[in-house]
């Protein structure tokens, strides 16, 4: 299979250089391929000359779009989709450093699934310089600042379930910085909405349409990107968020879309007591679950523990049990296919999945959903501690 990685950029060559150099280290099977479609949205800072001077080891096409009143990330990404030659389109942002397994792990999600929407997370780097020479030689942690903060979405999945399809609000997790979809599926829903021109919601709105079209949302935990620090204004971002939220609701007037307003408690910089993103998101998620009649109160869960010796047939056993009862799958293995197998199951019941969970976090989930952590996890908990 071939992946086309679409990266929009505008006047940010200092951030873009580490992004492109990091992609020299992608690990791709001989039967697979990837290209980069760099969409230059009218840069005037010498981006083109910088890109031409980089020693890149993969195919890159740079599309230069003259700046107009219609310029925006949605339009840039759509231009990249049209120009892409791969069956699978992945998206990243030009301010990221990209892990060598990015392409491989996104392809894992699409190998046998034409309906997958693969969503990865991104961690935030601390402030500091990037050693471009070292990064060019190897993907070494010493080449860039350490991770200062994990992706905010990761706390939600660790606490509630890593089965993204089981979240009532999983479509809101589609961020344009780390996601992949087959090209035919993107074209079928019309790509990004080019009426959304400011920061926020252009990617989430696409996620909502892909979800409504029946595609399967899948979290890929091993496709990582790392966000480089650069100045941003909370006040400007909030103004953009408000404007784009109003447009989103106007286009999609469903109650679940309107419930995103709960997140305003996090984004509004003038609130005296702002909620954390995690707390605001939990309110949003459980409001949508209440809307669907899916609150966990009174449910009885079967618990399936998958360890090394029990790995063969684990997916089939999860499917069998999941068809009979609400199910919690606790996976203590390093297997990278089982998370995707479990997320692809459609049992018609609640299906929670936890991959190598932190024991303390798992117990919080057990308290929230009302299941009992099995005694056989004691050895795993000791090892994790």
VMD Tcl script that draws the C-alpha trace (Angstrom):
set ca {
  {0.00 0.00 0.00}
  {1.03 3.59 -0.48}
  {0.52 6.44 1.96}
  {0.46 10.08 0.95}
  {1.33 12.25 3.94}
  {-0.26 15.68 3.45}
  {1.41 18.50 5.41}
  {0.12 22.08 5.14}
  {2.51 24.89 6.00}
  {2.57 28.68 6.07}
  {5.55 30.86 6.98}
  {7.00 28.45 9.53}
  {10.17 27.14 7.93}
  {12.05 26.88 11.26}
  {9.45 24.40 12.53}
  {9.02 22.67 9.18}
  {12.68 21.73 8.73}
  {12.77 19.32 11.73}
  {9.43 17.88 10.64}
  {10.69 17.00 7.15}
  {14.09 15.80 8.33}
  {12.48 13.51 10.92}
  {10.62 11.75 8.10}
  {13.94 10.46 6.71}
  {13.75 7.75 9.37}
  {10.36 6.24 8.50}
  {10.40 2.44 8.70}
  {8.34 1.17 5.78}
  {8.03 -2.41 4.51}
  {9.37 -3.21 1.05}
  {5.83 -3.84 -0.19}
  {4.69 -0.39 1.01}
  {5.59 3.16 0.07}
  {5.02 6.72 1.19}
  {5.31 10.18 -0.24}
  {4.99 13.64 1.27}
  {2.69 16.20 -0.29}
  {3.77 19.51 1.20}
  {1.16 22.20 0.62}
  {2.76 25.63 0.91}
  {-0.14 27.98 1.56}
  {1.50 31.09 0.12}
  {4.60 31.32 2.35}
  {6.85 34.37 1.95}
  {9.61 33.38 4.40}
  {11.78 31.32 2.05}
  {10.07 28.00 2.79}
  {10.59 26.74 -0.77}
  {14.34 27.43 -0.78}
  {14.71 25.82 2.64}
  {12.90 22.68 1.52}
  {14.98 22.42 -1.66}
  {18.18 22.55 0.40}
  {17.22 19.74 2.80}
  {18.80 16.28 2.30}
  {15.57 14.27 2.14}
  {15.50 10.55 1.37}
  {11.86 10.18 0.34}
  {9.65 11.53 -2.46}
  {8.31 15.02 -1.73}
  {6.08 17.20 -3.85}
  {5.63 20.83 -2.88}
  {2.44 22.50 -3.98}
  {2.58 26.28 -3.81}
  {-0.83 27.91 -3.43}
  {-0.85 31.72 -3.90}
  {-2.32 33.44 -0.86}
  {-5.91 34.66 -1.34}
  {-8.91 35.55 0.81}
  {-9.94 31.89 0.55}
  {-6.65 30.51 1.90}
  {-7.00 28.25 4.95}
  {-5.86 24.90 6.25}
  {-8.98 23.21 4.91}
  {-8.28 24.40 1.36}
  {-4.60 23.47 1.68}
  {-5.38 19.96 2.87}
  {-7.98 19.47 0.14}
  {-5.38 20.46 -2.47}
  {-3.08 17.87 -0.94}
  {-5.79 15.20 -1.09}
  {-6.38 15.88 -4.79}
  {-2.67 15.70 -5.57}
  {-1.99 12.58 -3.50}
  {-1.06 9.36 -5.26}
  {-1.59 7.00 -2.33}
  {-4.62 4.89 -1.47}
  {-4.32 6.12 2.12}
  {-4.04 9.80 3.00}
  {-2.36 10.67 6.29}
  {-2.25 14.18 7.74}
  {0.31 15.85 9.96}
  {1.17 19.45 10.72}
  {4.41 21.17 9.82}
  {5.20 22.03 13.46}
  {5.68 18.39 14.44}
  {8.52 15.91 14.69}
  {7.27 12.56 13.43}
  {8.10 9.16 14.91}
  {9.70 6.55 12.57}
  {6.73 4.18 13.03}
  {4.13 6.75 11.93}
  {3.52 5.40 8.41}
  {3.85 1.76 9.41}
  {1.33 2.03 12.23}
  {-1.20 3.97 10.18}
  {-0.95 1.34 7.45}
  {-1.58 -1.35 10.05}
  {-5.03 0.16 10.59}
  {-5.91 0.16 6.89}
  {-4.36 -3.12 5.78}
  {-7.63 -5.06 5.65}
  {-10.12 -2.32 6.48}
  {-11.38 0.08 3.82}
  {-13.61 1.83 6.37}
  {-11.00 2.78 8.99}
  {-10.34 6.29 10.25}
  {-7.04 5.93 12.14}
  {-6.42 8.54 14.84}
  {-3.06 8.93 16.56}
  {-2.06 11.26 19.36}
  {0.65 13.90 19.72}
  {2.75 14.84 22.70}
  {3.93 18.37 23.46}
  {7.67 19.05 23.58}
  {9.29 21.42 26.05}
  {10.75 24.66 24.74}
  {14.25 24.38 23.34}
  {16.29 24.00 20.16}
  {16.32 21.07 17.76}
  {19.70 19.62 16.74}
  {18.93 19.32 13.04}
  {22.27 17.70 12.21}
  {21.79 14.95 14.79}
  {18.15 14.48 13.77}
  {19.33 14.05 10.20}
  {21.60 11.19 11.26}
  {19.21 9.38 13.58}
  {15.87 9.71 15.33}
  {17.52 10.30 18.68}
  {15.68 11.72 21.73}
  {18.71 13.94 22.32}
  {18.06 15.74 19.03}
  {14.98 17.59 20.30}
  {13.53 18.78 23.63}
  {11.90 16.24 25.96}
  {8.16 15.67 26.14}
  {6.66 18.18 28.57}
  {3.02 17.14 28.37}
  {1.09 14.20 26.96}
  {-1.78 14.54 24.53}
  {-4.90 15.60 26.41}
  {-6.95 12.90 24.67}
  {-4.74 10.16 26.13}
  {-6.05 10.76 29.66}
  {-9.59 10.23 28.39}
  {-8.81 6.92 26.67}
  {-6.72 5.65 29.59}
  {-9.59 6.39 31.98}
  {-12.67 5.49 29.95}
  {-11.47 3.01 27.31}
  {-9.01 2.79 24.44}
  {-11.81 1.49 22.23}
  {-12.33 4.75 20.37}
  {-15.44 3.46 18.64}
  {-17.01 2.95 22.05}
  {-16.79 6.62 22.99}
  {-19.94 8.60 22.27}
  {-17.72 11.52 21.25}
  {-14.94 9.65 19.44}
  {-15.47 11.75 16.30}
  {-14.28 14.80 18.27}
  {-10.87 13.10 18.61}
  {-10.07 13.55 14.90}
  {-7.28 16.16 14.92}
  {-5.56 17.00 11.65}
  {-2.12 16.62 13.24}
  {-2.20 12.79 13.22}
  {-4.92 10.97 11.29}
  {-5.33 8.81 8.19}
  {-8.24 7.86 5.94}
  {-8.46 6.21 2.54}
  {-8.56 8.75 -0.27}
  {-11.81 7.39 -1.68}
  {-13.54 7.90 1.68}
  {-12.30 11.50 1.97}
  {-13.51 12.30 -1.54}
  {-16.86 10.62 -0.84}
  {-17.63 13.01 2.05}
  {-16.24 16.07 0.26}
  {-12.96 16.50 2.18}
  {-12.47 19.39 4.60}
  {-15.05 22.17 4.76}
  {-13.33 25.22 3.25}
  {-15.82 27.55 4.93}
  {-13.98 26.88 8.20}
  {-11.03 29.22 7.77}
  {-9.88 29.98 11.31}
  {-8.26 27.86 14.03}
  {-10.19 24.83 15.32}
  {-13.03 22.53 14.25}
  {-12.08 22.08 10.57}
  {-10.73 18.63 11.46}
  {-13.35 17.72 14.09}
  {-16.14 18.66 11.66}
  {-14.64 16.24 9.12}
  {-14.49 13.60 11.86}
  {-18.18 14.12 12.52}
  {-19.06 13.62 8.85}
  {-16.88 10.51 8.54}
  {-18.54 9.12 11.67}
  {-22.00 9.87 10.31}
  {-21.00 8.14 7.06}
  {-20.48 4.92 9.05}
  {-16.69 4.72 9.04}
  {-14.89 3.02 11.91}
  {-12.90 5.26 14.25}
  {-9.72 3.50 15.43}
  {-7.10 4.74 17.86}
  {-3.57 3.79 16.76}
  {-1.44 4.07 19.92}
  {1.95 3.61 18.25}
  {1.77 6.34 15.58}
  {3.20 9.30 17.50}
  {4.05 12.88 16.63}
  {5.68 15.54 18.80}
  {4.52 19.14 18.79}
  {7.20 21.84 18.79}
  {6.66 24.90 20.96}
  {5.73 28.15 19.22}
  {3.83 31.27 20.35}
  {0.03 31.07 20.38}
  {-2.60 33.45 21.73}
  {-5.30 31.91 23.93}
  {-7.53 34.92 23.30}
  {-7.26 34.68 19.51}
  {-7.74 30.92 19.59}
  {-10.86 31.32 21.72}
  {-12.35 33.85 19.28}
  {-11.70 31.40 16.45}
  {-13.20 28.55 18.50}
  {-16.40 30.53 19.16}
  {-16.82 31.52 15.49}
  {-16.20 28.03 14.15}
  {-18.42 26.41 16.77}
  {-21.30 28.63 15.63}
  {-20.71 27.55 12.02}
  {-20.44 23.87 13.02}
  {-23.77 23.98 14.85}
  {-25.42 25.80 11.97}
  {-24.29 23.14 9.51}
  {-24.97 20.18 11.82}
  {-27.74 21.14 14.28}
  {-27.74 17.82 16.16}
  {-27.75 17.88 19.96}
  {-24.42 16.05 20.21}
  {-22.81 18.82 18.15}
  {-24.32 21.51 20.37}
  {-23.05 19.71 23.46}
  {-19.49 20.63 22.44}
  {-20.32 23.95 24.07}
  {-19.43 22.26 27.37}
  {-15.78 22.65 26.31}
  {-16.18 26.42 26.43}
  {-15.48 26.12 30.16}
  {-11.93 25.16 29.19}
  {-11.28 27.49 26.24}
  {-12.63 30.78 27.64}
  {-9.57 32.65 28.99}
  {-11.75 35.11 30.96}
  {-13.42 32.56 33.20}
  {-12.30 32.90 36.80}
  {-12.38 29.13 37.34}
  {-11.63 27.25 34.15}
  {-12.18 23.51 33.96}
  {-9.28 21.33 32.87}
  {-9.65 19.92 29.36}
  {-10.05 16.45 30.86}
  {-12.86 17.45 33.20}
  {-14.65 19.42 30.51}
  {-14.34 16.55 28.07}
  {-15.71 14.00 30.55}
  {-18.80 16.18 30.94}
  {-19.16 16.32 27.17}
  {-18.70 12.55 26.79}
  {-21.17 11.60 29.50}
  {-23.73 14.15 28.32}
  {-23.63 12.46 24.91}
  {-23.87 9.04 26.53}
  {-26.92 10.17 28.46}
  {-28.39 11.38 25.18}
  {-27.92 7.86 23.78}
  {-29.16 6.12 26.95}
  {-25.70 4.65 27.53}
  {-24.76 5.70 31.03}
  {-22.89 2.89 32.82}
  {-25.10 2.79 35.89}
  {-26.44 -0.67 36.64}
  {-24.45 -2.51 33.97}
  {-22.74 -5.85 34.64}
  {-19.41 -6.38 32.87}
  {-17.57 -9.58 32.05}
  {-13.79 -9.10 32.26}
  {-11.39 -10.76 29.79}
  {-7.68 -10.60 30.64}
  {-5.34 -11.19 27.72}
  {-1.77 -12.09 28.68}
  {1.09 -13.66 26.72}
  {-0.02 -17.31 26.90}
  {-3.64 -16.35 26.18}
  {-2.97 -14.23 23.10}
  {-3.92 -16.68 20.31}
  {-7.63 -16.39 19.65}
  {-8.03 -13.37 21.94}
  {-9.88 -11.39 19.28}
  {-12.32 -14.23 18.63}
  {-12.89 -14.69 22.36}
  {-13.56 -10.97 22.78}
  {-16.07 -11.14 19.92}
  {-17.79 -14.19 21.46}
  {-18.06 -12.73 24.95}
  {-18.90 -9.26 23.68}
  {-21.92 -10.59 21.84}
  {-23.26 -12.03 25.09}
  {-22.58 -9.29 27.63}
  {-20.96 -5.92 28.25}
  {-17.24 -6.63 28.21}
  {-13.97 -5.23 29.55}
  {-10.82 -6.42 27.74}
  {-7.60 -5.90 29.72}
  {-4.63 -6.50 27.43}
  {-1.25 -6.87 29.18}
  {0.66 -7.91 26.03}
  {2.84 -5.98 23.59}
  {0.79 -7.15 20.59}
  {0.06 -4.26 18.21}
  {-2.76 -5.86 16.25}
  {-5.10 -6.72 19.11}
  {-6.03 -3.07 19.88}
  {-7.22 -2.70 16.29}
  {-9.03 -6.05 16.32}
  {-10.96 -5.17 19.46}
  {-11.80 -1.68 18.19}
  {-13.15 -3.22 15.00}
  {-15.70 -5.38 16.82}
  {-19.34 -4.35 16.62}
  {-21.00 -6.32 19.41}
  {-24.00 -4.10 20.01}
  {-22.96 -3.89 23.66}
  {-20.52 -1.90 25.75}
  {-16.94 -2.93 24.98}
  {-14.16 -1.35 27.04}
  {-10.49 -1.94 26.18}
  {-7.37 -1.15 28.20}
  {-3.87 -1.72 26.80}
  {-1.19 -2.35 29.45}
  {-3.12 -0.15 31.88}
  {-1.66 1.67 34.82}
  {-3.07 -0.27 37.82}
  {-4.23 2.86 39.63}
  {-5.98 4.24 36.54}
  {-7.57 0.84 35.88}
  {-9.04 0.81 39.37}
  {-10.51 4.26 38.81}
  {-12.12 2.97 35.62}
  {-13.43 -0.05 37.51}
  {-15.01 2.24 40.10}
  {-16.56 4.43 37.38}
  {-18.02 1.59 35.34}
  {-18.73 -0.87 38.13}
  {-16.56 -3.84 37.17}
  {-14.16 -5.81 39.39}
  {-10.44 -5.97 38.63}
  {-9.62 -9.71 38.46}
  {-7.27 -11.25 41.01}
  {-5.07 -12.71 38.25}
  {-3.87 -9.18 37.45}
  {-1.93 -9.04 40.72}
  {1.35 -10.19 39.12}
  {0.96 -7.69 36.30}
  {0.28 -4.88 38.76}
  {3.42 -5.77 40.72}
  {5.50 -5.73 37.51}
  {3.98 -2.41 36.39}
  {4.74 -0.86 39.77}
}
mol new
graphics top color blue
foreach p $ca { graphics top sphere $p radius 0.5 }
foreach p [lrange $ca 0 end-1] q [lrange $ca 1 end] { graphics top cylinder $p $q radius 0.2 }
display resetview
